[in-house]
């Protein structure tokens, strides 16, 4: 037992992926398959006066041009009362309103993709435009208090912030801004829909097969049992595939109206708007501290954008609520409605943007105090959760600071900016803390030991590229006592036992306990079968004296008493052994606070003449509980660091304030890091086990890697140049303008 979990096992699906055997949503086929293409709006606000589809309908191969005039009428106008992540307020051709540019206004279906694409270009839409809300600077005066989101309060306060500010000797009052961003996974959104009588099958690129099933069922007003969602492989998601967006239901509507299976794949420009993104944020941080660095007060006020038709709040204040032991603290969130698509979860939503502001402000405070940034953070380390006083389930943040500083060589950092130089290159060293909550949801799994002595384990979770197939195989193999090559794990099907969305860094922490429990139950049944079998060498043994090792039922004390699982099952009639388990968190959440933490150190090189920035080195040390697979865990953190670098220096969606369209809606102009941008990435995990979060001692690691990195880079840029850039991304023009 427990010999495989944590080991750097190669990905069990690796061969399928490199040989092209892994089938993604757009690769499922059907002999009668038709192809759909979206026609999207060219204005940001208004109404459709008329839509001319005659020419498109007459073109070769066209089966349907679906508009608000002829689209299937849906219950609740296509807006069922579902909450994110799965359910969103969709726009499904139920009216003539236009809410944002790039909103779907028609769907063209044809016998080939080429025919559908040609016909889509022939659709003529005439609009009556109205004034659009697009300029954040102009609209933020209308900011309003948002409703609760996922049960969380938007505004919080503890202590007396005003008194705490007066008690401080040194203050920071600064505003930080982050831009709109879009996810851009390598695989765009794709759906194939097929109706068989009342039953709908969807091959969908989704991070949540169960949530998508429930959302689409609600859209059509049918029972969830009549919808099956299949998604065995995903080419990344980063949050945008955690919700069921309009195109999924539009594809199903087109399939119903044509009577044929229909495939719909979004183009890269259509990934900007209709399927969410990160909103623009403006965050004001106010800090007060005594001369010794002890924080006396903190305010974190966030204003973020949302759409005009759905409230979504990027909760930037979350890190400030729990990161430091400050007695007087307040966070507020306000939303500003713009004529854009509704934002959504994206790569540590709230924490990524919020930690940039908080950790930059902490660095500014350290400079004003003349104090080492690591020492400042240690001086304000939170022994318990500052929000509610609960003890941490586990927290090795101080060890992260120590190990990170040592591995990075923090001691060579100079106290003053612009004092490390190599010729024309200014060198800066910066650091920041990282955090992300420990999330866990109810999950179910099924384990079956087959007559041939192998095992099948299944759960309706997803592998979005993180290695879920692999780590669940390891967990199951350990619990069963089987070799991993004799265990097959299945996922990505809403017909399997239910599991949560692959978001919020919760999949492993939620699903692994269910997989383990189902496997342990199946193993116990196998042992019971052996010791009850007069023909088995284990007959009559006590269950506690028997284990399973490499597929053999074995007596612990006398290992010569052994029986292969296949033989045990054969003598019992040859039927598979099956166990189903559902696990969820108990009352531990009422007794402990669950968070992961980390410390990030970055080195930047800035050209003194041109302002160009390179990042040759990032060191991250993380406190995330136990690891299921050391290799996939490191890969997750490497990816998070790359996200963080992109956030700091490159990523941003540029909104045309006249037309409401994103002007860089492609991968040539929406800049993301490439190999040439990445220097040395050093990932280290402190040795930790979280016994209170789940039986395996693990917490999620998918998103903590991005938090802390943007601030560490920004702080290093200040150390290198003496220029404090508070507006992401940090580009050479901002560095040069501030230097002038």
C-alpha positions in Angstrom: 0.0 0.0 0.0 1.0 3.6 -0.7 4.0 2.7 -2.8 2.9 4.4 -6.0 1.3 7.6 -4.7 3.7 10.4 -5.0 6.0 8.7 -7.4 6.9 10.4 -10.7 5.0 8.0 -12.9 4.9 8.8 -16.6 1.6 9.9 -18.0 -0.5 6.8 -18.7 -2.2 8.7 -21.6 1.1 10.0 -23.0 1.4 7.5 -25.9 -2.1 8.2 -27.0 -1.4 11.9 -27.2 1.9 11.7 -29.0 0.6 9.2 -31.5 -2.7 11.0 -32.2 -4.8 8.4 -30.5 -6.4 10.8 -28.0 -9.7 12.0 -29.4 -10.8 15.5 -28.6 -14.3 17.0 -28.9 -13.9 18.1 -32.6 -12.5 14.7 -33.6 -15.6 12.6 -33.0 -17.4 11.8 -36.2 -20.7 10.6 -37.6 -21.7 9.5 -41.1 -24.4 12.1 -41.2 -22.3 14.9 -39.6 -23.2 18.5 -40.5 -21.1 21.5 -39.6 -22.1 24.7 -37.9 -20.5 28.2 -38.1 -21.5 31.1 -35.9 -22.3 34.6 -37.3 -21.5 37.1 -34.6 -22.5 40.7 -34.1 -20.5 43.7 -35.3 -21.9 46.2 -32.8 -21.6 46.2 -29.1 -25.1 47.4 -28.1 -28.5 47.6 -29.9 -31.0 45.5 -31.8 -31.2 43.6 -35.0 -33.5 45.5 -37.3 -33.5 42.8 -40.0 -31.4 39.8 -41.0 -31.2 38.6 -44.6 -30.5 34.9 -44.9 -31.9 34.3 -48.4 -28.5 34.3 -50.2 -26.9 32.0 -47.5 -29.8 29.6 -47.6 -29.5 29.2 -51.4 -25.8 28.3 -51.3 -24.6 24.8 -51.9 -24.9 22.3 -49.0 -26.7 24.7 -46.6 -29.1 22.9 -44.3 -30.2 25.7 -41.9 -29.6 29.3 -41.2 -30.8 29.7 -37.6 -31.6 33.2 -36.3 -33.8 34.7 -33.6 -36.6 34.6 -36.1 -36.7 30.8 -36.6 -34.7 29.3 -33.7 -36.2 26.7 -31.4 -38.2 28.5 -28.6 -36.7 27.4 -25.3 -38.2 27.3 -21.8 -37.4 30.4 -19.7 -36.2 32.2 -22.9 -33.1 30.0 -22.8 -32.1 31.4 -19.4 -32.6 28.7 -16.8 -32.0 29.6 -13.1 -28.5 28.0 -12.9 -25.5 29.4 -11.2 -21.9 29.4 -12.3 -19.7 27.6 -12.9 -21.9 25.4 -15.1 -24.9 27.6 -15.6 -24.5 31.1 -17.2 -27.0 33.6 -18.5 -26.8 32.6 -22.1 -27.8 34.3 -25.4 -29.5 31.7 -27.5 -31.2 33.6 -30.4 -34.4 34.1 -28.4 -34.6 37.8 -29.0 -33.3 40.6 -31.3 -31.1 42.2 -28.6 -27.3 42.7 -29.1 -25.4 42.9 -25.8 -21.8 42.8 -26.9 -19.7 42.7 -30.0 -19.0 39.1 -31.2 -22.3 37.8 -29.7 -23.8 35.0 -31.8 -26.7 36.3 -33.9 -27.0 33.4 -36.3 -25.9 29.8 -36.9 -25.3 28.4 -40.3 -25.4 24.7 -40.8 -24.2 22.9 -43.9 -22.9 19.6 -45.1 -19.3 20.6 -45.0 -17.3 23.1 -42.9 -16.3 25.0 -46.1 -19.9 25.4 -47.2 -21.0 26.6 -43.8 -18.2 29.1 -43.6 -19.0 30.5 -47.0 -22.7 30.8 -46.2 -22.0 32.4 -42.9 -20.2 35.2 -44.7 -23.3 35.7 -46.9 -25.6 36.5 -44.0 -26.5 40.2 -43.8 -27.5 41.7 -40.5 -28.9 45.2 -40.2 -28.6 46.7 -36.7 -30.1 49.7 -34.8 -27.1 50.5 -32.6 -27.4 52.2 -29.2 -24.7 53.8 -27.1 -22.5 51.1 -25.7 -20.8 51.2 -22.3 -17.2 50.4 -23.1 -14.9 52.9 -21.4 -14.1 51.7 -17.8 -12.8 55.2 -16.9 -16.0 56.8 -17.9 -18.3 54.1 -16.5 -16.7 53.4 -13.1 -18.7 56.2 -11.5 -21.6 53.9 -11.9 -19.9 51.1 -9.9 -22.3 49.1 -7.7 -22.3 46.6 -5.0 -22.5 43.1 -6.4 -24.5 40.3 -5.0 -22.9 37.4 -3.1 -20.9 35.1 -5.4 -20.8 31.4 -4.5 -21.9 32.3 -1.0 -19.0 34.7 -0.4 -19.5 38.2 1.0 -18.3 41.0 -1.3 -17.3 43.3 1.6 -15.7 42.3 4.8 -14.2 44.2 7.8 -12.5 43.2 11.0 -11.3 45.6 13.7 -11.2 49.4 13.3 -9.4 50.2 10.0 -9.4 54.0 10.5 -7.9 53.6 14.0 -5.4 51.1 12.6 -4.4 53.6 9.9 -3.8 56.3 12.5 -1.7 53.9 14.6 0.7 53.3 11.7 4.0 55.1 11.4 4.5 54.3 7.7 1.8 54.1 5.0 1.3 52.9 1.5 -1.7 54.1 -0.6 -1.4 52.9 -4.2 -3.7 51.8 -7.0 -2.9 48.8 -9.2 -4.6 47.9 -12.5 -4.8 44.6 -14.5 -6.2 44.3 -18.0 -8.9 42.1 -19.5 -7.4 38.8 -20.5 -8.7 35.8 -22.4 -7.9 32.1 -21.7 -6.7 30.9 -25.2 -6.2 27.2 -24.5 -4.6 25.5 -27.5 -7.8 23.7 -28.2 -10.7 26.1 -28.9 -14.2 25.4 -27.7 -15.8 22.6 -29.7 -19.1 20.7 -29.5 -20.7 17.9 -31.4 -24.4 17.3 -30.7 -26.6 14.3 -31.7 -30.2 13.7 -30.8 -31.6 10.1 -30.6 -35.2 10.7 -30.1 -35.5 12.5 -26.7 -31.9 11.8 -25.8 -29.0 14.3 -26.5 -25.4 13.2 -26.7 -22.8 15.9 -26.6 -19.1 15.6 -27.3 -18.0 18.8 -25.7 -14.7 20.4 -24.7 -15.7 20.9 -21.2 -14.1 21.1 -17.8 -17.3 19.7 -16.2 -19.2 16.9 -17.9 -21.8 16.8 -15.1 -22.3 20.5 -14.9 -22.6 20.8 -18.7 -25.2 18.0 -18.7 -27.2 19.8 -16.0 -27.0 23.2 -17.7 -28.0 22.0 -21.2 -30.8 19.9 -19.7 -32.1 23.0 -18.0 -31.9 25.0 -21.2 -34.1 22.5 -23.1 -36.3 21.7 -20.1 -35.5 18.0 -20.1 -34.3 15.6 -17.4 -30.6 15.5 -16.9 -30.8 11.7 -17.6 -31.7 12.5 -21.2 -28.4 14.3 -21.8 -25.0 12.6 -22.0 -21.8 14.6 -22.1 -18.5 13.0 -23.2 -15.1 14.6 -22.9 -12.2 12.2 -22.6 -9.5 14.7 -23.5 -9.2 18.4 -23.3 -6.6 20.7 -24.8 -6.5 23.0 -21.8 -9.2 25.1 -20.4 -7.9 27.5 -17.8 -11.4 28.2 -16.6 -13.2 29.1 -19.8 -14.4 25.5 -20.3 -15.8 25.3 -16.8 -19.1 26.8 -17.9 -21.6 25.8 -20.6 -21.6 28.8 -22.9 -24.1 29.7 -25.6 -22.4 27.8 -28.4 -23.0 24.4 -26.7 -26.8 24.8 -26.6 -26.8 26.5 -30.0 -25.1 23.4 -31.5 -27.7 21.2 -29.8 -30.5 23.4 -31.1 -29.1 23.2 -34.7 -28.9 19.4 -34.4 -32.5 19.2 -33.3 -33.7 21.5 -36.1 -31.8 19.8 -38.8 -32.3 16.3 -37.6 -28.6 15.6 -38.0 -25.5 15.4 -35.8 -23.9 18.9 -35.8 -20.3 19.9 -35.0 -19.5 23.5 -34.0 -15.9 24.7 -33.4 -15.2 28.3 -32.4 -12.6 30.2 -34.3 -9.8 31.9 -32.4 -11.4 35.3 -32.7 -14.6 33.8 -31.2 -12.6 32.9 -28.1 -12.7 36.6 -27.3 -16.1 37.5 -25.8 -18.6 34.6 -26.1 -16.7 32.3 -23.7 -15.6 34.6 -20.8 -12.2 35.9 -19.8 -10.7 37.8 -16.9 -12.1 41.3 -16.3 -10.3 44.5 -16.0 -9.5 45.3 -12.3 -8.6 48.5 -10.5 -7.5 47.9 -7.0 -6.6 50.4 -4.3 -4.4 49.1 -1.4 -3.8 51.1 1.8 -1.4 49.7 4.3 -0.2 51.0 7.6 2.6 49.6 9.7 4.8 50.4 12.8 8.5 51.1 12.4 9.2 47.4 13.2 7.1 46.3 10.2 4.0 45.2 12.1 0.9 45.8 10.1 -1.7 47.9 11.9 -4.3 48.2 9.1 -5.1 47.2 5.5 -7.7 48.2 3.0 -8.2 46.5 -0.3 -10.9 48.1 -2.5 -11.5 46.5 -5.9 -13.5 47.7 -8.9 -13.9 45.2 -11.7 -15.8 44.9 -15.0 -18.7 42.6 -15.8 -21.2 42.4 -18.6 -24.5 44.3 -18.9 -26.6 41.1 -18.7 -24.9 39.1 -15.9 -23.1 40.0 -12.7 -19.7 38.4 -12.3 -17.2 39.6 -9.6 -13.5 39.0 -9.7 -12.9 38.7 -6.0 -9.5 40.4 -5.8 -9.7 40.9 -2.1 -9.5 37.2 -1.2 -5.7 37.1 -0.7 -5.8 40.2 1.5 -8.3 38.6 3.8 -6.1 35.7 4.9 -2.5 36.4 4.0 -1.3 38.5 6.9 -2.0 38.9 10.6 -3.4 42.4 10.4 -5.9 43.2 13.2 -7.7 46.0 11.3 -8.7 45.0 7.7 -11.4 45.7 5.2 -12.1 44.5 1.6 -14.7 45.8 -0.8 -15.7 44.8 -4.3 -17.6 46.9 -6.8 -18.7 46.0 -10.4 -19.0 48.1 -13.5 -21.2 46.9 -16.3 -19.8 47.1 -19.8 -21.0 45.9 -23.2 -18.7 42.9 -23.2 -19.2 39.2 -22.8 -19.5 38.1 -19.2 -16.2 37.3 -17.5 -15.5 34.0 -15.8 -13.1 31.9 -13.9 -9.6 32.3 -15.3 -6.3 31.0 -13.8 -6.7 31.6 -10.1 -9.7 34.1 -10.4 -9.4 36.8 -7.8 -6.1 35.5 -6.3 -4.0 36.2 -9.4 -5.1 39.8 -9.8 -5.5 40.4 -6.1 -2.1 39.0 -5.1 -0.4 41.2 -7.7 -1.8 44.3 -5.9 -1.3 43.1 -2.4 2.2 41.7 -2.8 3.3 44.8 -4.8 2.0 47.0 -2.0 3.9 44.9 0.6 7.0 45.5 -1.4 6.4 49.2 -1.5 5.9 49.1 2.3 9.2 47.2 2.8 11.1 49.9 0.8 9.5 52.7 2.8 10.5 50.9 6.0 14.0 50.1 4.8 13.2 46.5 5.6 13.9 43.2 3.8 10.7 42.1 2.0 11.0 38.6 3.4 11.5 39.8 6.9 8.4 42.0 6.5 6.3 39.1 5.6 7.7 36.9 8.3 6.9 39.7 10.8 3.2 39.5 9.8 2.9 35.8 9.4 -0.6 34.6 10.2 -0.5 31.8 12.8 -4.2 31.2 12.2 -6.7 32.2 9.6 -7.1 36.0 10.2 -10.7 35.9 9.0 -12.2 33.4 11.5 -9.4 32.4 13.8 -9.4 28.8 12.7 -6.0 27.0 12.8 -4.6 26.1 9.4 -4.9 22.5 8.5 -1.3 22.7 7.6 0.9 25.7 6.7 4.6 25.6 5.9 4.8 29.2 4.5 7.7 30.2 6.7 9.7 27.2 5.4 8.8 28.3 1.9 10.4 31.7 2.6 13.5 30.1 4.1 14.1 27.5 1.4 13.2 29.9 -1.4 15.6 32.6 -0.2 18.4 30.0 0.1 17.8 28.4 -3.3 17.5 31.8 -5.0 20.5 33.5 -3.4 18.4 36.3 -1.9 21.3 37.3 0.4 23.0 38.9 -2.7 20.1 41.4 -3.1 21.2 45.0 -2.6 19.1 47.3 -0.4 18.8 50.1 -3.0 17.3 50.0 -6.5 19.5 50.4 -9.6 22.6 49.0 -7.7 23.0 45.6 -9.5 24.3 46.0 -13.0 26.1 44.1 -15.7 27.1 46.6 -18.4 24.0 48.0 -20.0 21.8 45.5 -18.1 20.1 46.5 -14.9 19.5 43.5 -12.6 16.7 43.3 -10.2 15.7 40.7 -7.5 12.1 40.6 -6.3 9.9 38.3 -4.3 6.3 37.8 -3.3 4.1 35.4 -1.3 1.6 33.1 -3.1 -1.6 31.6 -1.9 -4.7 29.7 -3.1 -7.6 28.2 -1.1 -7.9 24.5 -0.6 -11.2 23.5 -2.3 -12.9 20.1 -2.2 -16.3 19.0 -3.4 -18.4 15.8 -3.2 -17.3 13.1 -5.7 -18.1 9.5 -6.5 -16.1 6.7 -8.1 -16.7 3.1 -9.1 -14.1 0.3 -8.9 -14.4 -3.1 -10.6 -12.0 -6.0 -10.3 -12.5 -8.0 -13.5 -12.3 -11.8 -14.0 -8.9 -11.5 -15.7 -7.3 -10.0 -12.6 -7.2 -6.4 -13.9 -9.3 -3.5 -12.6 -11.4 -0.7 -14.0 -11.9 2.4 -12.0 -14.1 5.3 -13.2 -15.3 8.7 -12.1 -17.1 11.5 -14.1 -14.2 13.9 -13.7 -12.1 15.4 -16.4 -8.4 15.5 -17.5 -7.8 19.0 -18.8 -4.2 18.2 -19.4 -3.1 18.1 -15.8 -2.5 14.4 -15.5 -5.8 13.2 -13.9 -5.7 9.9 -15.7 -2.3 9.2 -14.3 -2.7 10.3 -10.7 -6.0 8.5 -10.3 -4.5 5.3 -11.7 -1.8 5.6 -9.1 -4.3 6.2 -6.3 -6.5 3.3 -7.4 -3.5 0.9 -7.9 -2.2 1.6 -4.4 -5.6 1.1 -2.8 -6.3 -2.1 -4.8 -2.8 -3.5 -4.4 -2.5 -3.8 -8.2 0.3 -2.8 -10.6 -0.6 0.4 -12.4 -0.5 -1.2 -15.8 -3.3 -3.5 -14.6 -5.6 -0.6 -13.7 -7.6 1.3 -16.3 -9.1 4.6 -15.2 -12.0 6.1 -17.1 -13.3 9.7 -16.9 -14.9 12.4 -19.1 -18.4 10.9 -19.3 -21.5 12.3 -17.4 -22.8 8.7 -17.3 -20.0 7.8 -14.8 -20.3 8.4 -11.1 -20.5 12.2 -10.5 -17.6 14.5 -9.9 -17.1 18.3 -9.7 -15.9 20.7 -12.3 -12.2 20.6 -13.0 -11.7 24.1 -11.6 -10.7 25.8 -8.4 -7.8 23.4 -8.2 -10.1 20.8 -6.6 -10.2 17.8 -8.9 -7.4 15.7 -7.3 -8.4 16.7 -3.8 -12.0 15.8 -4.5 -11.9 12.8 -6.7 -8.8 11.0 -5.3 -10.6 10.2 -1.9 -13.5 8.7 -3.8 -11.3 6.6 -6.0 -9.3 5.4 -3.0 -12.5 4.5 -1.1 -14.1 2.6 -4.0 -10.8 0.8 -4.6 -10.4 -0.1 -0.9 -14.0 -1.4 -0.8 -13.4 -3.6 -3.9 -10.2 -4.8 -2.4 -12.0 -5.7 0.9 -14.6 -7.7 -1.1 -11.8 -9.6 -2.9 -10.1 -10.5 0.4 -13.5 -11.6 1.9 -14.1 -13.7 -1.2 -10.7 -15.4 -0.8 -10.9 -16.2 2.9 -14.4 -17.6 2.5 -13.3 -19.9 -0.4 -12.4 -23.4 0.7 -10.3 -23.7 -2.4 -8.1 -20.7 -1.6 -4.8 -20.9 0.4 -6.2 -17.9 2.3 -9.3 -19.8 3.5 -10.1 -19.1 7.1 -7.6 -16.3 7.6 -8.6 -13.2 9.4 -9.3 -10.3 7.0 -6.8 -8.1 8.9 -4.1 -10.6 8.2 -4.5 -10.6 4.5 -3.5 -7.9 1.9 -3.4 -7.6 -1.9 0.0 -7.2 -3.5 0.6 -6.9 -7.3 -2.8 -8.5 -8.0 -2.3 -11.4 -5.6 -4.2 -11.9 -2.4 -1.4 -12.6 0.2 -1.2 -13.5 3.9 0.8 -10.8 5.6 2.7 -13.2 7.9 3.0 -16.2 5.6 3.5 -14.9 2.1 3.5 -18.4 0.7 -0.2 -18.4 1.3 -1.2 -16.4 -1.9 -3.8 -16.6 -4.5 -4.1 -14.5 -7.8 -7.2 -12.3 -7.9 -8.3 -13.9 -11.2 -8.4 -17.3 -9.6 -10.3 -16.1 -6.6 -13.0 -14.5 -8.9 -13.1 -17.5 -11.2 -13.8 -19.9 -8.3 -16.6 -17.6 -7.1 -18.4 -17.7 -10.4 -16.5 -15.3 -12.6 -18.5 -12.2 -11.9 -16.6 -8.8 -11.5 -16.3 -7.4 -8.0 -17.7 -3.9 -7.9 -17.8 -1.1 -5.4 -19.2 2.4 -5.5 -18.1 5.2 -3.2 -19.0 8.8 -2.6 -16.8 11.0 -0.4 -17.1 14.6 0.8 -15.6 16.8 3.5 -16.9 16.2 7.0 -16.9 18.8 9.8 -13.2 19.5 9.2 -14.2 22.7 7.4 -15.8 24.0 10.6 -12.6 23.3 12.6 -9.8 24.1 10.2 -8.8 26.7 7.5 -7.6 25.2 4.2 -5.1 27.1 2.1 -1.9 26.4 0.2 1.0 28.8 0.3 4.2 29.6 -1.5 7.1 32.0 -1.9 8.2 33.2 -5.3 11.6 34.8 -6.1 12.3 36.4 -9.5 15.4 37.8 -11.2 14.9 40.3 -14.0 17.3 41.9 -16.5 16.3 45.3 -17.9 18.1 46.9 -20.8 19.0 50.4 -19.4 18.5 52.1 -22.8 15.5 50.2 -24.3 13.6 49.2 -21.2 13.2 45.6 -22.5 12.7 43.0 -19.7 13.9 39.5 -19.5 13.3 37.0 -16.7 16.3 34.6 -16.5 15.2 32.9 -13.3 12.2 32.2 -11.1 12.3 30.2 -8.0 9.1 28.9 -6.4 8.7 27.0 -3.2 5.3 25.6 -2.3 3.3 24.3 0.7 0.6 22.3 -0.9 0.2 19.1 1.1 1.3 15.7 -0.1 1.9 15.0 -3.8 0.1 12.4 -5.9 2.8 12.4 -8.6 6.0 14.4 -8.2 6.4 14.8 -12.0 2.9 16.0 -12.8 2.9 18.2 -9.7 6.1 19.9 -10.9 4.6 20.3 -14.3 1.6 22.0 -12.9 3.7 24.5 -11.0 5.9 25.2 -14.0 2.8 26.0 -16.1 1.6 28.3 -13.3 4.9 30.2 -13.3 4.6 30.6 -17.1 1.1 31.9 -16.7 2.5 34.3 -14.1 5.2 35.6 -16.3 2.7 36.1 -19.1 0.5 38.0 -16.8 3.3 40.2 -15.6 4.9 41.1 -19.0 2.7 40.1 -21.9 -1.0 39.3 -21.6 -3.8 41.8 -22.2 -6.9 42.0 -24.4 -7.2 45.4 -26.2 -10.8 46.6 -26.4 -11.6 49.1 -29.1 -13.6 51.7 -27.2 -15.5 52.7 -30.3 -16.6 49.4 -31.7 -16.4 47.2 -28.6 -14.3 44.5 -30.4 -11.0 43.2 -29.2 -8.3 44.2 -31.6 -5.9 41.5 -30.8 -8.2 38.5 -31.0 -5.6 36.1 -32.3 -2.5 34.3 -31.1 -0.2 36.6 -33.1 -1.2 39.7 -31.2 -2.5 38.3 -28.0 0.9 37.7 -26.5 1.6 34.7 -24.4 5.0 33.3 -23.3 6.9 31.1 -25.7 10.0 29.0 -25.0 12.3 31.9 -25.8 10.7 34.0 -23.1 11.3 31.4 -20.4 14.5 31.2 -18.4 15.2 28.8 -15.5 12.2 27.7 -13.5 13.0 26.1 -10.2 10.1 24.4 -8.4 10.4 23.0 -4.9 7.8 21.5 -2.6 8.3 21.5 1.2 7.6 18.1 2.8 4.1 18.3 4.0 1.0 16.2 4.7 -2.5 17.7 5.4 -4.3 15.1 7.4 -7.4 17.2 7.9 -8.3 18.0 4.3 -8.7 14.5 3.0 -7.3 11.0 3.8 -4.5 11.3 1.3 -3.2 14.6 2.7 -3.3 16.4 -0.6 -4.5 19.8 -1.7 -4.9 21.2 -5.2 -2.0 22.7 -7.0 -3.4 23.8 -10.4 -3.5 27.5 -9.8 -1.3 28.5 -6.9 1.6 28.6 -9.4 0.4 31.8 -11.0 -0.2 33.7 -7.8 2.8 35.6 -6.6 4.7 35.5 -9.9 3.4 38.8 -11.4 4.2 40.7 -8.2 7.6 39.1 -7.8 8.5 40.2 -11.3 7.1 43.7 -10.8 9.0 44.0 -7.5 12.2 42.9 -9.3 11.6 45.4 -12.0 11.5 48.1 -9.3 14.7 46.8 -7.8 16.4 46.9 -11.2 15.2 50.3 -12.4 13.7 52.3 -9.5 10.5 52.4 -11.5 7.3 51.1 -9.9 4.9 49.9 -12.6 1.5 49.3 -11.1 -0.4 48.6 -14.4 -0.1 45.2 -16.0 1.4 44.0 -18.2 4.8 45.7 -17.6 5.9 46.7 -21.0 9.0 48.6 -22.1 7.0 51.8 -22.9 5.7 51.9 -19.3 9.2 51.5 -17.9 10.6 54.1 -20.2 7.8 56.6 -19.6 8.3 56.3 -15.8 12.0 56.7 -16.2 11.7 59.9 -18.2 
